[in-house]
Amino acid sequence: MLSQEEIGAFLADGYVALRGAVPAPVIAACQDMIWADLDRQGVRRGDPATWTAPVVRIPCPEGGPFAAAGTTRVLQEACDQLIGPGRWWKRDGVGGTIPVRFPSEADPGDAGWHIESSYEAGGGWRVNAGSRDRGLLAIYLLTDVEPDGAPTRLRPGSHRDVPAILAPAGEEGMEWLPAAQQAARASARRPTALATGGAGDVFLCHPFLVHAASWPHRGRFPRMIAQPGVALYGQYALRAEAGETPPPVQQAILDSLAPAG
Ligand SMILES: O=C(O)CCC(=O)C(=O)O
């Protein structure tokens, strides 16, 4: 269970790190599956000469160790606490994509600051202030991630800059790209934190947390993360009902839309 202090940090910073959320043997089996997938693309575990691109993305494999990784008790309890019990899809796995970043001085071309999109409508990806369909962004460290090994960059507090951008667009929300660009500009003054740690750590992030990949990768080993969304059923109301205690994801949205004073 997350402590009150951790929930307070989530409200303030927009993320909380669950250290050791996925056991080491499960992580080792996930790595084996990822390498098997990379091998089919000619990128081989034991042969750094084949690590020619700064980033290779694969869809997160399903089943086996990934089903175990996505369903640990500590993760499910934290999702209940942050999103609200019964409000999110208990996926039998991890999902999303796995960007594998290799030691390289090259610009990977995908390291801009952004928020994630949350739902598809009219053939495009969108996001609205109620965070329709997205309860969290989860960042699973599937290898150790060192500060010089292309960690994901986070902007603590940036989740509070985003509701004011999205709210004027109402239920329909905004197209993802202009929303992400405005979120990046609005949060430029925020500090940067690095999603570093050990393999098996999971960062649970508010859906509006502004983040970015980083480069160069000056570590020795490929860095693997998964970065799925945790699906929300429906969307959050932008006003709390009387007597209701909103879950922290919703509370952060309400707080940032509340008039100052
Ligand atoms: O690879 C990373 O560190 C983050 C990538 C990312 O934010 C994305 O693909 O949306």
The ligand as an ORCA input file, in Angstrom:
! r2SCAN-3c Opt
* xyz 0 1
  O      12.076      6.070    -23.768
  C      11.775      6.879    -22.903
  O      12.532      7.165    -21.969
  C      10.439      7.576    -22.937
  C       9.757      7.463    -24.247
  C       8.452      8.224    -24.281
  O       8.167      9.066    -23.472
  C       7.480      7.916    -25.323
  O       7.760      7.149    -26.243
  O       6.330      8.437    -25.228
*
